[in-house]
Amino acid sequence: MSLSSSKEILRPCAQQSQCSSSYSPSANPRKPPKSCLSQQLLRLEPLPLPGKQLKHLKEEEEEEEDASPRFDPTGPYEPLLLSTSVQVPASINCRLLKHQREGVKFLYNLYKSNCGGILGDDMGLGKTIQAIAFLSAVYGKDDKTTPPPKAKGPTLIICPSSVIQNWESEFSKWSTFHVAIYHGTNRDIIFEKIQSHGVEILITSFDTYRIHEKNLSQTINWEIVIVDEAHRLKNEKSKLYEACLAIETRNRYGLTGTIMQNKIMELFNLFDWVVPGGLGSREHFRDYYEEPLKHGQRSSAPERFVEIAQERKQHLVSVLHKYLLRRTKEETIGHLMMGKEDNVVFCAMSEVQKRVYRRMLQIPDIQCLINKDVPCSCGSPLKQVECCKRTVPDGVIWPYLHKDNPDGCDSCPFCLVLPCLTKLQQISNHLELIKPNSKDDPEKQEKDMAFASQVFGSDIDVVGGYTQNESFMGLSDVEHCGKMRALEKLMSSWILHDDKILLFSYSVRMLDILEKFLIRKGYDFSRLDGSTPTGMRQSLVDNFNSSPSKQVFLISTRAGGLGLNLDRSFRFGQKRHVVVFRLLAAGSLEELVYSRQVYKQQLSNIAVSGKLEKRYFEGVQDCKEFQGELFGISNLFRDLSDKLFTSEIIQSYDRQGTTTHEHGHEGASGEQDMMSDLGMCFLPPQARDKSELFSSKESNKRIAPLNQDLGIVYAHRNEDIISHKRGCDVDVMQEVPTGIHSCLPQHVPKKKHGEKANASLRRAHKIKQYRRLATFMGMQVVEFSKWFLSASLVEREQVLRNYKRRRAVVCL
């Protein structure tokens, strides 16, 4: 039995529905590793197996592998027929994957119907290649040198400036178009070529098109317009959106892996560009779709609201999917890739961090925002924000923002929100970030000094004074930073197991602190930030990938550009499992922001994919009546340092039971499915309740870390929280409609009994193999589970070493 197989056996058994997406190229899709989170944190590996039993299980695994379908990523050298006279050249088709051929067909069917649409594949699935193959068919490109059958107007491609060169490079690799770039100093020459019909494909950036919109939209008859990263068109009030609306062509196509980012109305803006009028008017969309979907997702929504939201969701998804093709890596090339696991880890802030955070919440600037709706103390009938407390002259931040305007600005006091949030985020990350920076101008240093004096208070000596710590040892010390404490323990384990580590941070100053930490620990690392020369970036990446000695890559999340995006660590060709750990400061602003992200991702899954999502939250976005626990300024500046905010919400959902949340659908099994350790599902209820680590009865009343060494308060896999039901519960038709305004009838499909049966079979199979492992250890199942839960890290590591030695002997 392989190491990955044993890991899969040892994770907790939970009934999970299979993906039921309408697009399923493989009958045996890859399953991500999904090892339990505590196992990842402690780096436990499978237990040692006697040779005879291991050989037996290995034979079973080989039989299963032999039965699984093989996948040939390349196709035959023959054209892809899209119609009787239109085809993708064989030289391109033979290099396309199956899902890419489907994408080309989707785009051509839209084009044939003279309407636009969106290719919404995940990042890394080849949207650029699919677009080029589609254009090759439309323009009659052939492997031969014969001219195209019919002259057509040029195609305009609008994309971020950072990927212009990538588009040009892909065109040169895949086809024989006359490509020009309308960007930089040669615009006039290129424009003359377009007017003389010497250009087939014109590539430009968002900013260049916005500035030169009149020349490009009013003087040229575009055959096709493609917008890469089309989610940039989410804001109907932006100048870019207005400029793109001026393009005179029915064949508008968007490429994006992020159909919706923040609000459901973003869907309307994007689709109203590709298919004008396809979703009706803006007011109709808001009243008929957005409001019912948001209020139906409220945790305490009446049953009638939930039913209406379900009906509207089905109708919206059916309409959207006539113009949208959305595929994920799991549904397409997942079985060709290694796994990915996204863990969210809530790290306990240090005691001094908590005190500084609380002092920050008490400064006059934030108190003015929190009490903005309180009646003014002067006796007037107005609220504070409308009367005496509109400005904050005694504040710490306000005076600096308005040093040139003592009377305040038109936005007062709401102009304080962003600066205050930034300071809270800095405190959550590292206390050194709020100290004055010696590289700043004297005026800003003076302002930061006043702020540091206010929030450090009596802890000023504990944190090493008001000025930035210049001591190498002091700056790399993890004592006063919760995240650094957890990171130190986790990295020690990862390095021990020869893992490659990508360490991302938004703040460059935080990168400096992390760099000192890595040097102190003796780790061999590379660093890439905004100051890294463009020509060196790719060589740094290549060196990190090829050099065994390079252990850590320190990266600024703002240092992308020129086709280099290091967030793409999970991609086709990746040779290792990718395990993501998002470190959040428990009880801080970061935790609330994460909960809002969960809310927004759930709305996106509902509106775009028709998925069923757990109804955790009471808050409704953009609704003052139901701000709940998420929305509004008061929630942003709430003190959560002594609460398990996210954990409480999830556990509250589990206690109530999913039958009250997803009406008419079978729910998850509640708290048992949230257990994040091995063998827990085999313990009797009494043993579970007595387990200090996982008992939920007192968890809401304490903030002490579950693991004192790691400093972790709470952790979960993001995929366990978002997307309760995999796949879509709406029958989706991909055919292009004959009329743009046509609508599909509402339909509620019945649940397939086979899904439940398959889940039961998988669970039974895992239980069977788990019992075998217990027998190999000479224990009963319950006894083995108890041993595992009580075993120390040293004992578990010893098991790992023994297993590796025995495994090496068996392999020989």
N, C-alpha and C positions, 0 to 999 in steps of 0.2 A: 504493500500500500504506500502510495506517495505521501510526502509530507503535507501537501495541500489537501489531499483527501482526508487524512487523519484530522486535520484542523477543521474541516467541514463537519466531520462526525462529532467532534467534541464541542461544537457550539450549541447553544440552547435550542431545543425543538420548539418551533412556533409555526402555527398554521398561517401561511401567507399565500394569498391568491396569486396566480400566475398572471403574467402580462397578457392582456387580451387585445392588444392593439390590432388594428385592421391590417397593418403591414407586418408580416412575420416571415422573413426569408428563411429562417432556420427552425426546424422542429425541435432542436436541442440547443437553445440559446445558452451562452456562457452565464454562469452565475458568479457574481463578484464574491470575493473571499468571505465577507461578512463574519469574520471571526469576532467573538464577543469582545466588547470594548475593554473590559478589565483584562482579558487575555492579551490584547494588544498593549495595554499599558504595562503589564508585568512581563510581557514577552514569553509567555508560557508556550511551549511546544508540545506536541502529542507525546503520550506516554510510551515507554518501551514495550515492544511486543515480542513474545517468544517466536522463534524462527518458523515453527510449523504453522502457527496461526497466522503469522504475517504473510507467509507464502500463500495460504488459502485466500486471505483477503485480497492479496495482490492479483491472484488469478481472477477473482470476481471483478476487480476493477478493470482488468484488461479485457474481460468479456464485455463489460459495459462500454468501454472505449471502442471496441471493434464494432459494436452495434450502432454507434453514433455516426451520423452522416459526415462524409468528408467534404471539404469546401475547396473548390478551385477558384482562386481569386481572379483569374483571367478568363476571358471568353474566347470563342473561336475567331479566327481572322475572317470575319464577314461583316458586312454593314448591318446596322440596326435599322430596320424598316419602321418608319413612323407613319407613313402613308404610301400610296401606290407610287408617288413620285418624289418623296422626301425621305432621306435616310442619313444616319450618322455614318461617316466613313469607317471602313473596317479598321484602319490604322488607329482610330480613336476607340471604337467600340471594343476592340480586343483588350484594351487596358482598363475598361470600366468594370467596377464591381456591380453586383446585381442591383443593389439599392440605387446606384447612380444611373443605371439604365432606366429604372422606374422614374427617377427624378427628371430625366430628359424627356420621357414620354409625357409626364405631367405638364412640364413647361410647354411642350409643343401642342398639347391638346388645348391649353389655354390660348395659345397664339392662334391656333386654327379657329377658335371661337371668337377671336378678336377681342379678348379681354385680358386683364392683367391678373397677377397672383403673387403668392409669396412661397419661396422655398425656405422652409423653417427648420432645416436639419441642424442637429447638434454641431458644435464646433469640431472640426476634424473629419467630417464625413464627405468633404470634397464639393462644397457648393460652387466654388469657382470652376472646377473641372466640369461639373454638370452644366453650368451656364455656357461654357465654351463649346461643349459637345452639342448643346441645343442650338447655338448660333451657327455652328458648322453645318448642321442640317438645314437650317432656315436659309442660309446663304448658298447652299448647294456646293459646299466644299467637298472635293473628292480626292481620292488618292491619285487620280489622274490629273493632267493639266488642262482638262476641258473647262471652258468658261462656264459660269453659273447659268442656269436656264433662264433666269429673269433678274433684271437689275432691280436692286432694292436700295432704299435709303440707308444711311449709316446708323450704327448703334452707339448710344451714349452710355458710358459706365461711370457712375459717380461713386466714389469710395473715399475712405480716410486717406490722407496723404501718405501715411506710413505704409500702405499696401499697394501704392501705385506701381512700384517696381515689381512687386510680386505678380500683379495682374499681367504686366507686360511680359514677364518671364514665362508665365504659364501659357500665354498665347503662343509664344515662340516654340514651346515644347510640344504643344498639342495640335496646332493647326497652322494655316498659311494665310492669315488675315493681314491686311495692310493696317497696322496699328499705329496710332499717334497719341502722344501725351500732351494734353492742354494744361500745362502747369509750368510756372516759372517764366523765363524771359523770352521764350520762343513762341508765345501764343499767337502773335500776328501771322507768322509763317504757317503755323498749323491751321489757323482759321482759313487762310487762302487755299490750302490743300483740301480742306473739307468742302469749300464752295466749288472747287474744280473736280469734285468727286474722286479725289485721290486717296481718301481715307475711308475705310470700312468700319473701324472701331476707334472711337475716341474715348480716352480715359482721362478723367479729371477728378480733382478733390472736392470735398464739400465746400470749403471756403472759396475756392476758385470759381466754382459754379455759382455760388450765391452772389459773388461780386460781379460776375460777367453773365448773369442770367439772361439779360435782354439779348445779347449777341447769340447765345447758345439756344435759347428757346424760341425766339421769334423769327430767326432767319434761316433755320435749318429744319427740314422735314425728317424727323427721326423715325426710323422704322421701329426700333425697340429702345427702351430706356431701362437700364438695370441699376438699382441702388444697392450697393454692398453695405453691410451693417445698417440695414433699413430701419432698425429701431431708433436711429437718430431722427426719424420723422415722427416721433411720438407727440411732440408739442405743436399744436396747431397755431400757436401764437409766435413761433420762431420764424425768423426771416428765411431760414433754409426751407422750412415747410412751405411757406408762401411761394418761394422761388420754384420749388419742385412742382407745385400745383400749376404753374404756368406752362409746363411742357405740353405741347400739343401732340399727343399720341395715345392711342388706346392700349398699347402694349407696354404697360408698366409692370416691372417685376422687382420684387424686393428679396434680398438674401439676408437672413438673420437667424441666429440660433436663440435669440431672446425676443420672442414675439411680444411679450408684455413684461415691463419692468416694475412699475409702481401701481398704476391704476387701470381699471378695465376700459376707461375712455381712451387709453392709448391704443387699444385695439381698433376703435372706430377711426382714429386719425390715420393709422397705418393702412387699414383696408379701404378707407375712403380715398386714399391716394392711388392705390393700385386698381381699385374698382369703384370709381366715383358713383355714389348713390346706391351701391350694392347693399348697404346696411341701413338704408333710409336716412332720415335726417338726424342730426346730432341730438336734438331734444327727444326724438322717438327712441333712439338707442339708449339714452340715459334713463328714461322712464320705464322702458319695456325690458331692458336687460340689466343695466348696471345696478340700479337700486334694488330690484328683487334679489339679485345674486348676492349682494353685500349683506342685506338684512336676513336672507335665508341662511347665511353662514354664521350668524350670531349664535353663541352657545345656548342662549335661552330663548331662541326664536320660537314662536308658536308653531304648531304643527302645520297650520295652513301656510305660513310663510315658507317653511321648508318645502312643501309640496309645490308651491308656485315657483320657487327658485329652481327646483328640479326640472319642471316643465320648460322654463325659460332657458335653462342651461342646455337641455337637449336640442331645443330649436336653434339656439345660437351656434352651438358646435356644428350642427348639421349644415348651417348656412356658411360658416367660416371655412369648413373643410372642402367646399366646392372651389375655393380659391387658395387653399393652403395645403401644403404637404409638409407634415411635421414628423420626423423620425429621430429616434435617439440612437446612441451607440449600442445600447443593449439590444435594440430591435434589429440592428443591421449588422454591424461588424463585431458585436460584443463577443461572439464565440471565437473570434480570431485574436482577441486581445487578452492581456492579463487583467486582473480585477482592480477595482477602485473602491475604496471605502472612505466615507467622509464622516469624521468624528468631531463632535463639538464638545470641548472640554472647558468646564467652568472652574477657573482657578481662584482659590481664596486670596483676597487681597491681604497684604500684611497688616498688622494692627496699626502701624503708623499711616499706611495708605488709607485705611478706613477713617482715621481721625481727620486726615487732611481732606478727604472727600466730603465728610460731613461739614467741615468748616467752609468748604467751597459752597455748599448748598445754603449756608447762612449769610453769605455776603449780600449787601443791599441790592446789588444788581439782580440776582436770582430771586430774592424775596419779592422784588417789585414785579417780576414776571409771574411768580406763583400766585400772588394776591391781586392780580390785575382786575379781577371781576368782583373784588370785595368792595362794598360801599365806602366811599372816601371818608376819612376820619374828620374832615373839616365840616361835616354836617350837610354837605350838598347832596342832592339825590343822584349824583353821578357816580360811576365806578372810579376806582383809583386810577385806572389807566386813562380815563377821560378827564381827570381833574388834577390833583396835586402830585400824583405819582407817575405822571407821563414821562418825566425826566428823573434821572437819579444822580444829582450833583454830588452826593456823598458816597457814590459807588466806587468800586475799585477799577472797573473796566469802562464804565460809561464816560467819565471825564476824559479819558484818553481818546476814545472814539470821536468825541465832540470838542476837542481842544480848540478847533477853529470856529465852533458854533455853540456857544454856551446855552442857547435856547433850545438845543436839540434839533432833530431832523423830522421829516414827515413820518418816518417809520417808528419813532420812539414809542414805547420802549422795546419794540420787537426787533430792533436792530441789534439788541444784545443777545439774542438767542444763539446765533451761530458762534460768536466768540466764547460764550459760556460753555457751549457743548464741546468746543475744541479743547478748552481747559480741562473739563471733566474727563475727556478721552485721554489727555496726556497724563493726568493723575492715575487713571486706570492702567496705563501702560508702564510708566516709570516716573518716579518723583523728580528725577533729574531733568525731565523734559520741561518742567514749569519754572526752572531756574533761569536767570538771564543768560543769554548766549553771548559770549565775548565777541562773536563775529557780527552781531547786530549793531545798529547805530546807537549812540549814547542815549537818545531819547527813548527808544524802545527798551533798552536795558534798564533804564530808570523805571519805566512802567512795569516791567516784569519783576523788578525788585520789590516794588510796592505790593504787587499781587502775591509774590512768594511770602513776604512778611505777614500778610493777612492770613493766608491759609495754612502756613506752617505753624504759626503760633508758638506754643511752648515746646513743640517738637523740633525747633530749628537746630538744636545741637545734635539731635539724634540723626538728622539727615545730612549733617556735615556743613551747615551754614547756608547762607543765601546764594553764594556764588557756585558756579558749576564745579563739580568735583574734578580736579585735574589729576588726582591720584589714580594710577593704573589699577591698583588693587581695590581701591574704594569704588571706582566706576564699574568694575566687573563683579562686585559683590552682589549676591542674590538675596541677602537677608531682608531687605526692605521692599522687595518687589515680588508679588505673588506669582506672576507669570514666569519670571526668571527662575524662581525656585522650582516650579513644575518642569520648566524646560530643561533645567540642569539634570534632573533625575531621568527624564525621558530620553534625552540625548545620550546619556551614559549607556542606556540599554540599547539604543539604536546603533551607536558606534560599536558596541560589543558584538552586534550581529552583522556588522559590515553593511549596514544600510547606507544608501545615498540620501542625503538630507537637503531639501530645498527650504531655506529659512526666509520667509517673506516678511516685509514690514513696509508700512506706508510712510513712516517717518524716517528721514535720513539720519536725524540725530539718534533715533533708536537703533539704526544700523551701526552707528559708531559705538554705542554701548555694547551691542551684541558682538561686534568685532573684538572689542577688548575682552569680552567673556570667552570667545573662541580661542584667542591667543593664550589667555590664562589657562584654559583647559588643555591646550596643546593640540587642538584639532587643525588639520590641514584644510584650508578653505579658499574659495574664490569669492570675489565680490563684484557685483554689477549694480550701478546706480546711474542717476542722470549725468554724472560727470564722466562716466566711462565712454571713451571715444567710440563712435559708431563702428569704425573699422575693426575694433578689438572685440566687439561683443560676441560675434559668432565663434571666434577662436576660443574665447573663454568657455563658451558652452561646450564646444567640441572637446576641449582639454578636460573639462570636468567629467564628461561622459566616458572618455577613454582612459583616464588616469585612475588606477586603483587606489592611489594614495589620497586623492581628493575626496574628502568626506562630506563637506558642507559647502553649499552655494548660498551666499548671503545676497539677497536680491531686494531691490526696491520695487514695489508694485507699480510705481509710476515710470519705470525705466523700460517701457516697451518701445515700439517703433521700428520702422524699416523692415517689417515682416518678421521681426523677432519678438515672440511672445512666450516668455518662459512659464507662463501659467499653463501652457499646453504640455504638462508633464504626463498627462494621461492621453495617449494618442496611439494610433495604429503603428505597430512596430516596437512599442514599449516592451521591454524584456522583464520587468519586475512588476509585482503588485504595487499599486500606488495607494498609500494609506495617508489620508489627510487628517491633520490635527489642527483644528481652529481653537486657539487659546483665547478665552474671554475672561475678563475679570468679573467674578461672581458678585452680584448685587450692585453692579455699576450700570452706567448708561449703556455700555456695550451689550449687556444682557437684554435690556429693553429693545435696543435696536435689532438684535438678533430675532427677538420675538416678532417684531414688525416685519422682518424679512420672511419669517415663516408664514405670517399672515398673507403677505403679498404673493409669495410663491404658491400658496394654496389657492388664492384667487386666480392666479394665472393657470394653474392646473385645471381648475373648474371651468373657466371661460374658454380656454384654448383647446384643452384635451378632453373635457367632459369627465374628469376624474371625480371620484368621491373622496372628500377630504374630511378628516376629523374636525369637529367644530370646537376648538379649544377656547376661543376668545369671545368676550362679550362686546368688545369695542367694534365700531363700524367706521371705516375710513371716511373722512370728510362729513361726519355727522355729529354735530354738537350734542345732540340728545343722547347718543350712545357712544361716548368716547371710551367708556369702559376702562380697562387696565392698560391700554396701549396708546391711545391718542390724546392729544392736547398737551399744552405746555406743562401743566401740573404733573403729568405722568413722566415727562422727560426729566424733570428735576425732583423726582421722588427718591427718598432714601431707601434702598433695598438691601443695604449691607448686611442686615441681620435676617434676611429672608432667602428662601430657595425659590425665587420667582418662577423660573421656567419649570422646575421640578414640581412645584405646587400645582401649576396649571395642568400639566400632563397627568399627574396623579389624580387630580380632581376629575378629569375626564375619565380616567380608568375606573374610578370608584363608582361613578354614575352609570357606567355601562354604555356601550355604543348603541344599544337599541333605542335610546332616547335621543341619539344624535343623527344617525343615518336612518331615517324612517323607511321601513320596508326593505332594508338590506341587512344581511348578516354582518355583525360587527366582529372586531377582534376579540380576543379572549381576555382583555383587560390587563390587569397588573402582571399576570404571569408572563404575558408576551413581552412586557417591558423589562423583565429580569435580564440582567446583563452579565451573568456569570454561568460557567459550565455546570451542568448537572442540576441546576436549581429546580428544573421542572420535574426531577425525579424525587425530590424531597417531599415528605408528607407536609400538610399545611402547618402542623405544629412546629416542625423544624424550620419552615420558612419564616414563621412569625418570630422565632427566637434568634434568627440570624441578624446580628447587629448591623451588618453591612447593608442589608437590603430591606430591613424592616421599614415600612412606610408609616407606621402608627405615630412615630415620634419625629419623622424626618422633617416635617414642616415646622417643628419648634426649635430646630437646632441649625447651626451654621458651621459647626466643626467639620473639617474635611473628613471624608470617608477614609482617605489614606493620608495619614499624617506626614509620611515621608514625601509623597508626591504633592501634597498641598492641593488636592483636587476635591472640590465640594460635590460636584455632580458631573456626569458625562452621559452622552448618548450618541447613537448614530443618527445622522441627519435624515437618512432615508427611512428610519423607523418613525420619525415624527411627521415628515411630509409625505403626502401621497399614500393615504391609508389603503386605497384600492388601486393596484397596478392596472394600467390600461384604461380604456374608456368604457363607460357604461352606456354609451350612446351609439346606435348604429350609424356609422358615417359612410357616406357615399362620396367617392373621389371623382365621379364623372363631372365634367364641366357642364354647367346648365346652359340650356339654349337661350334663356333670357336672364339678364343680370339680376333682375328683381324677383326671380322665382324663389319660392320657399319650399322646404320639404315638410311633410306632415309630421306631427309630433308622434313619437313612438317610444315606448318604454319596453326594452327587451327583457325577457325573462332570464333569470340567473341560470346559468348552465350547471347542472348537477355534477358534471364531470370535473369541474374545478375543485369542488369540495372533496370529491373522491380522490383526486390526484394529491391534494394536500394531505389527506389522511394517510395515503400510501407512503408519501415521502416521510411523514412523521414516524410512521411505524418502522420504516427502514432505518431511520436514524436511531430510534430507540433500540432496535435489534442490535445494531453495531455498537452502540454505547454499552449495552449489557455485555457484549463480548470483551470489550476493553476492561470492564470491571472484573470479569472472570480471569483475564490474563494477569491482573494485579493481585489475584487471590482474594477478592473482596466481593461482597454483595453490592448491588447498585446503589442503595441508599448509603451504605457504609462508605463506598468509594466517593459519592458526592459529598458527604460530610468531610471526608479526608481532604478532598480538593479545596473546599471552602476554608478549611482551617490551616492548610499548609502555608508555610512561610515562603517568602520569595527565594530564599536560599535553597529550601527543599525543592521548590519547583525548578530552579536552575539546575540543581543536581540531577533531577529527572531528565531535563533536557540534555545534559551532557551524556548521561547513560544511554539515552535514546539514540543520540547521534553516533556513539561508538558502536552500538549493536546494529544500527542501520547500515553503517559502513561495512560491517562484517557480512551482513545479509546480502548487500549489493554485490560484494565480491563473489 
